[in-house]
Amino acid sequence: MSTLNAGILNFAAKLPEGTPIAAKSLLHLGNRAAVDQALSRLARSGKLIRAGRGTITLDYQVHAYDNSVRKAWLDTHRGFFNGSSLFYCPQGREQSAFEITVAKPDAALCPGWKLATAMSEVAIDESGFGTYLAASYEELIDHPVEMADFQRIEFDVDGVPHSLILSGRCEPDATRLAADLRRVCHVQRELFGQEPRLRQYLFLTQVTANGYGGLEHRASTALVCARDALPKPGAYYDALKPLCSRLEIWHTVYNHVLDDAAAIVEWVKGSGLRPFLDPLEPPQRKAFLADYTARIAASHLPQADGKVLLRFPRLFIVATR
């Protein structure tokens, strides 16, 4: 056996069982051509196993049911992911460039969807779907992606384009938001000497009834913020008062007494849950309802008699011409 062959086998024997060996990790034993030939000889003789050659395609499923800023979420209303929840990195390729392609979903299932990310564009359509490039694996997993029929509010901060992406039902004062954020971001950039140098910056914001949270990234921030479920009563008053002689407005929260968490789920299955349940196949729907019921049980604890209370807000308006 040649000295090079023996050196390669000795190197392999010191590694944990199953560890792949690349030619570039053996260049301390000889030049690249000699190492390649030795590896081929060892593979033909059965002393080493060739793991693969050419393109390798991985097909795998991803858990996309974390409606936070940390991992991934996907339904027909919104999609979001951090790359660390989706992308594998081949060993030794941490500093390699990576391209990702995100296909636009069926418009019938996801009407009006657009894509927002601070990753560098390679070839994308007008809605942002297409191919993006990251210079390294670290950069790849540090650019979260937001997909929805979102609102986009754009503003400039010291020559850097900024965008506030708002996914979820809301009626923002875009002019005020842009002006306030511009001032806040300018002060922050001045504080750190206009660093870091950025091509753009995105605030990827999910608007919910009462959520909150955030996770900072190199050129964007993933956020969750709360909104009022209804406009302030004053907005209705101003809109209706010129049209009527008498106007009464009051807000009430009903506490519906129900048997248990399952009864709450039955209450909302025909209304608020329909957009989530309708796209699912029966096994998925069953699993979704089981998980949802468990979460409702954890957040709606039983009263002294075992019943649960479902808070049900209502805004009443009586207008007389």
PAKOLNU-18965 format. One record per residue (C-alpha): residue number from 1; chain; x, y, z. Coordinates in steps of 0.02 Angstrom, whole numbers, plus 50000, padded with zeros to 5 digits. Example, Ala and Ser with C-alpha at 12.3 -4.5 7.8 and 13.67 -1.06 7.14 Angstrom:
! residues 2
NUVEX:1:A:50615:49775:50390
NUVEX:2:A:50684:49947:50357
This chain:
! residues 321
NUVEX:1:A:50000:50000:50000
NUVEX:2:A:50068:50173:49954
NUVEX:3:A:50117:50296:50088
NUVEX:4:A:49978:50414:50031
NUVEX:5:A:49846:50278:50040
NUVEX:6:A:49904:50229:50213
NUVEX:7:A:49904:50410:50269
NUVEX:8:A:49725:50434:50211
NUVEX:9:A:49666:50276:50300
NUVEX:10:A:49758:50326:50458
NUVEX:11:A:49675:50498:50450
NUVEX:12:A:49504:50419:50426
NUVEX:13:A:49529:50296:50570
NUVEX:14:A:49550:50440:50693
NUVEX:15:A:49382:50517:50646
NUVEX:16:A:49213:50470:50724
NUVEX:17:A:49128:50330:50629
NUVEX:18:A:49029:50394:50479
NUVEX:19:A:49120:50561:50466
NUVEX:20:A:49134:50612:50281
NUVEX:21:A:49307:50650:50211
NUVEX:22:A:49335:50783:50078
NUVEX:23:A:49491:50792:49971
NUVEX:24:A:49532:50967:50033
NUVEX:25:A:49548:50901:50211
NUVEX:26:A:49690:50785:50153
NUVEX:27:A:49801:50908:50062
NUVEX:28:A:49928:50901:50204
NUVEX:29:A:49966:50725:50141
NUVEX:30:A:49993:50769:49957
NUVEX:31:A:49939:50878:49811
NUVEX:32:A:49758:50881:49752
NUVEX:33:A:49783:50770:49600
NUVEX:34:A:49873:50637:49701
NUVEX:35:A:49742:50641:49840
NUVEX:36:A:49600:50625:49714
NUVEX:37:A:49683:50474:49633
NUVEX:38:A:49716:50392:49802
NUVEX:39:A:49536:50417:49856
NUVEX:40:A:49475:50338:49694
NUVEX:41:A:49588:50187:49720
NUVEX:42:A:49531:50165:49900
NUVEX:43:A:49347:50178:49848
NUVEX:44:A:49371:50048:49709
NUVEX:45:A:49457:49930:49830
NUVEX:46:A:49316:49947:49956
NUVEX:47:A:49424:50023:50092
NUVEX:48:A:49325:50185:50082
NUVEX:49:A:49143:50210:50030
NUVEX:50:A:49103:50346:49905
NUVEX:51:A:48960:50445:49983
NUVEX:52:A:48901:50526:49823
NUVEX:53:A:48947:50612:49661
NUVEX:54:A:48864:50755:49570
NUVEX:55:A:48708:50846:49628
NUVEX:56:A:48629:50791:49792
NUVEX:57:A:48446:50834:49819
NUVEX:58:A:48368:50832:49993
NUVEX:59:A:48180:50822:50014
NUVEX:60:A:48123:50855:50192
NUVEX:61:A:47976:50922:50291
NUVEX:62:A:47987:51077:50401
NUVEX:63:A:47886:51113:50557
NUVEX:64:A:47804:51280:50513
NUVEX:65:A:47685:51305:50659
NUVEX:66:A:47780:51429:50769
NUVEX:67:A:47688:51594:50754
NUVEX:68:A:47829:51694:50833
NUVEX:69:A:47987:51783:50774
NUVEX:70:A:48098:51631:50805
NUVEX:71:A:48062:51490:50683
NUVEX:72:A:47935:51465:50543
NUVEX:73:A:47750:51485:50507
NUVEX:74:A:47646:51445:50353
NUVEX:75:A:47461:51449:50316
NUVEX:76:A:47355:51531:50181
NUVEX:77:A:47361:51700:50268
NUVEX:78:A:47547:51719:50302
NUVEX:79:A:47716:51637:50285
NUVEX:80:A:47873:51675:50385
NUVEX:81:A:48039:51590:50417
NUVEX:82:A:48210:51612:50492
NUVEX:83:A:48338:51520:50386
NUVEX:84:A:48405:51426:50537
NUVEX:85:A:48239:51332:50541
NUVEX:86:A:48246:51280:50358
NUVEX:87:A:48420:51269:50283
NUVEX:88:A:48554:51136:50304
NUVEX:89:A:48737:51181:50283
NUVEX:90:A:48854:51051:50202
NUVEX:91:A:49004:51021:50314
NUVEX:92:A:49148:51133:50263
NUVEX:93:A:49036:51250:50160
NUVEX:94:A:49001:51379:50296
NUVEX:95:A:49089:51516:50197
NUVEX:96:A:49016:51468:50028
NUVEX:97:A:48885:51573:49938
NUVEX:98:A:48706:51508:49943
NUVEX:99:A:48560:51540:49825
NUVEX:100:A:48380:51510:49875
NUVEX:101:A:48227:51514:49764
NUVEX:102:A:48055:51546:49839
NUVEX:103:A:47912:51502:49722
NUVEX:104:A:47757:51610:49721
NUVEX:105:A:47608:51515:49795
NUVEX:106:A:47443:51484:49706
NUVEX:107:A:47351:51650:49698
NUVEX:108:A:47186:51562:49733
NUVEX:109:A:47252:51502:49902
NUVEX:110:A:47361:51652:49946
NUVEX:111:A:47287:51804:49856
NUVEX:112:A:47394:51960:49849
NUVEX:113:A:47548:51880:49928
NUVEX:114:A:47713:51972:49917
NUVEX:115:A:47885:51929:49987
NUVEX:116:A:48000:52041:50090
NUVEX:117:A:48178:52005:50145
NUVEX:118:A:48341:52103:50155
NUVEX:119:A:48437:51965:50064
NUVEX:120:A:48519:52016:49899
NUVEX:121:A:48407:51989:49748
NUVEX:122:A:48463:51886:49598
NUVEX:123:A:48305:51870:49494
NUVEX:124:A:48136:51911:49571
NUVEX:125:A:47965:51961:49507
NUVEX:126:A:47866:52117:49550
NUVEX:127:A:47798:52037:49708
NUVEX:128:A:47970:51986:49772
NUVEX:129:A:47964:51799:49737
NUVEX:130:A:48113:51720:49650
NUVEX:131:A:48298:51692:49683
NUVEX:132:A:48406:51772:49818
NUVEX:133:A:48591:51762:49859
NUVEX:134:A:48683:51753:50026
NUVEX:135:A:48873:51768:50035
NUVEX:136:A:48888:51636:50173
NUVEX:137:A:48784:51517:50277
NUVEX:138:A:48789:51639:50422
NUVEX:139:A:48716:51773:50310
NUVEX:140:A:48587:51652:50241
NUVEX:141:A:48514:51615:50413
NUVEX:142:A:48520:51799:50466
NUVEX:143:A:48393:51860:50338
NUVEX:144:A:48215:51814:50389
NUVEX:145:A:48080:51808:50255
NUVEX:146:A:47901:51876:50269
NUVEX:147:A:47764:51825:50146
NUVEX:148:A:47585:51890:50149
NUVEX:149:A:47469:52018:50074
NUVEX:150:A:47561:52146:50179
NUVEX:151:A:47568:52336:50183
NUVEX:152:A:47735:52419:50149
NUVEX:153:A:47780:52591:50216
NUVEX:154:A:47944:52658:50145
NUVEX:155:A:48056:52795:50213
NUVEX:156:A:48238:52850:50201
NUVEX:157:A:48359:52865:50346
NUVEX:158:A:48524:52951:50307
NUVEX:159:A:48524:52884:50130
NUVEX:160:A:48477:52705:50180
NUVEX:161:A:48308:52642:50115
NUVEX:162:A:48200:52576:50257
NUVEX:163:A:48033:52485:50248
NUVEX:164:A:47902:52443:50378
NUVEX:165:A:47814:52282:50326
NUVEX:166:A:47645:52257:50410
NUVEX:167:A:47564:52084:50396
NUVEX:168:A:47393:52071:50474
NUVEX:169:A:47235:52175:50487
NUVEX:170:A:47276:52356:50528
NUVEX:171:A:47240:52534:50472
NUVEX:172:A:47404:52625:50508
NUVEX:173:A:47439:52810:50499
NUVEX:174:A:47577:52782:50370
NUVEX:175:A:47638:52962:50368
NUVEX:176:A:47658:52971:50557
NUVEX:177:A:47738:52799:50568
NUVEX:178:A:47866:52843:50434
NUVEX:179:A:47907:53010:50516
NUVEX:180:A:47925:52937:50692
NUVEX:181:A:48031:52790:50636
NUVEX:182:A:48141:52901:50530
NUVEX:183:A:48184:53007:50682
NUVEX:184:A:48215:52856:50795
NUVEX:185:A:48325:52767:50667
NUVEX:186:A:48424:52926:50630
NUVEX:187:A:48466:52950:50814
NUVEX:188:A:48519:52767:50827
NUVEX:189:A:48633:52781:50675
NUVEX:190:A:48711:52940:50740
NUVEX:191:A:48742:52857:50908
NUVEX:192:A:48843:52719:50823
NUVEX:193:A:48933:52830:50698
NUVEX:194:A:48818:52784:50552
NUVEX:195:A:48865:52601:50572
NUVEX:196:A:48831:52473:50510
NUVEX:197:A:48837:52515:50325
NUVEX:198:A:48677:52447:50252
NUVEX:199:A:48602:52425:50079
NUVEX:200:A:48427:52429:50155
NUVEX:201:A:48337:52390:50318
NUVEX:202:A:48168:52306:50347
NUVEX:203:A:48051:52298:50496
NUVEX:204:A:47957:52134:50463
NUVEX:205:A:47805:52156:50574
NUVEX:206:A:47663:52037:50612
NUVEX:207:A:47512:52133:50678
NUVEX:208:A:47405:52032:50800
NUVEX:209:A:47269:52063:50928
NUVEX:210:A:47384:52066:51079
NUVEX:211:A:47555:51995:51032
NUVEX:212:A:47728:52067:51059
NUVEX:213:A:47908:52020:51028
NUVEX:214:A:48058:52049:50918
NUVEX:215:A:48219:51973:50853
NUVEX:216:A:48358:52080:50780
NUVEX:217:A:48453:52028:50622
NUVEX:218:A:48594:52104:50520
NUVEX:219:A:48483:52203:50401
NUVEX:220:A:48308:52178:50469
NUVEX:221:A:48207:52147:50625
NUVEX:222:A:48067:52020:50646
NUVEX:223:A:47930:52095:50755
NUVEX:224:A:47759:52055:50828
NUVEX:225:A:47652:52202:50883
NUVEX:226:A:47475:52221:50950
NUVEX:227:A:47331:52314:50872
NUVEX:228:A:47159:52362:50935
NUVEX:229:A:47030:52239:50871
NUVEX:230:A:46913:52385:50834
NUVEX:231:A:46943:52568:50794
NUVEX:232:A:46926:52687:50941
NUVEX:233:A:46745:52738:50974
NUVEX:234:A:46793:52917:50931
NUVEX:235:A:46823:52866:50750
NUVEX:236:A:46644:52803:50735
NUVEX:237:A:46578:52957:50823
NUVEX:238:A:46667:53077:50704
NUVEX:239:A:46608:52979:50552
NUVEX:240:A:46424:52963:50605
NUVEX:241:A:46385:53120:50704
NUVEX:242:A:46368:53236:50553
NUVEX:243:A:46237:53115:50484
NUVEX:244:A:46123:53097:50635
NUVEX:245:A:46037:53196:50773
NUVEX:246:A:46073:53072:50912
NUVEX:247:A:46217:52951:50933
NUVEX:248:A:46248:52823:51071
NUVEX:249:A:46405:52714:51080
NUVEX:250:A:46453:52587:51211
NUVEX:251:A:46575:52442:51225
NUVEX:252:A:46531:52281:51318
NUVEX:253:A:46624:52120:51352
NUVEX:254:A:46512:51968:51371
NUVEX:255:A:46577:51821:51472
NUVEX:256:A:46497:51669:51392
NUVEX:257:A:46488:51519:51510
NUVEX:258:A:46538:51360:51418
NUVEX:259:A:46567:51182:51473
NUVEX:260:A:46752:51166:51432
NUVEX:261:A:46890:51207:51307
NUVEX:262:A:46812:51093:51177
NUVEX:263:A:46652:51197:51186
NUVEX:264:A:46752:51355:51150
NUVEX:265:A:46829:51272:50998
NUVEX:266:A:46656:51221:50936
NUVEX:267:A:46600:51402:50960
NUVEX:268:A:46735:51470:50843
NUVEX:269:A:46747:51327:50718
NUVEX:270:A:46612:51401:50608
NUVEX:271:A:46685:51576:50606
NUVEX:272:A:46860:51626:50657
NUVEX:273:A:46938:51454:50630
NUVEX:274:A:46866:51424:50457
NUVEX:275:A:47011:51505:50359
NUVEX:276:A:47131:51390:50452
NUVEX:277:A:47029:51230:50442
NUVEX:278:A:46961:51238:50264
NUVEX:279:A:47129:51213:50173
NUVEX:280:A:47175:51061:50280
NUVEX:281:A:47151:50877:50238
NUVEX:282:A:47052:50778:50370
NUVEX:283:A:47207:50708:50461
NUVEX:284:A:47287:50880:50467
NUVEX:285:A:47123:50959:50525
NUVEX:286:A:47109:50831:50666
NUVEX:287:A:47288:50865:50723
NUVEX:288:A:47263:51053:50712
NUVEX:289:A:47104:51048:50817
NUVEX:290:A:47186:50937:50948
NUVEX:291:A:47332:51057:50967
NUVEX:292:A:47218:51210:50965
NUVEX:293:A:47103:51135:51097
NUVEX:294:A:47253:51100:51210
NUVEX:295:A:47310:51281:51194
NUVEX:296:A:47135:51345:51232
NUVEX:297:A:47128:51234:51386
NUVEX:298:A:47293:51306:51447
NUVEX:299:A:47234:51486:51426
NUVEX:300:A:47053:51466:51486
NUVEX:301:A:47064:51384:51656
NUVEX:302:A:46904:51311:51732
NUVEX:303:A:46803:51405:51863
NUVEX:304:A:46752:51333:52031
NUVEX:305:A:46612:51232:51952
NUVEX:306:A:46720:51169:51808
NUVEX:307:A:46646:51287:51678
NUVEX:308:A:46753:51406:51572
NUVEX:309:A:46722:51588:51525
NUVEX:310:A:46742:51651:51348
NUVEX:311:A:46764:51839:51339
NUVEX:312:A:46668:51910:51192
NUVEX:313:A:46691:52098:51159
NUVEX:314:A:46555:52195:51068
NUVEX:315:A:46541:52378:51015
NUVEX:316:A:46361:52445:51004
NUVEX:317:A:46308:52599:50908
NUVEX:318:A:46133:52674:50900
NUVEX:319:A:46118:52817:50776
NUVEX:320:A:45957:52917:50751
NUVEX:321:A:45936:53026:50596
